[in-house]
Amino acid sequence: MNPIDNTIKFVLSITDENVNFFAYKSQSIKNKQSKIYIA
């Protein structure tokens, strides 16, 4: 299991074991820097 997966689930309070985060990227949305998580 990807270590970042557990961290994201903890921060977002996701308890479903079927949700797996495997990548993220930074992107500018409405002139604000945001992180996009891909699950």
Residue, then its C-alpha position, 0 to 999 in steps of 0.5 A: m500500500n502506498p504510504i501517501d494513501n494512508t495519510i490522505k485517508f486519515v486527513l480526509s477521515i475516509t474509512d472505506e478500504n476500497v478507496n485508494f489514492f495513487a497520485y496527486k498533482s499541483q494545479s492552479i485553479k482560479n489563481k490558487q494553487s491546489k492539489i488534485y488527488i487521483a483515486 
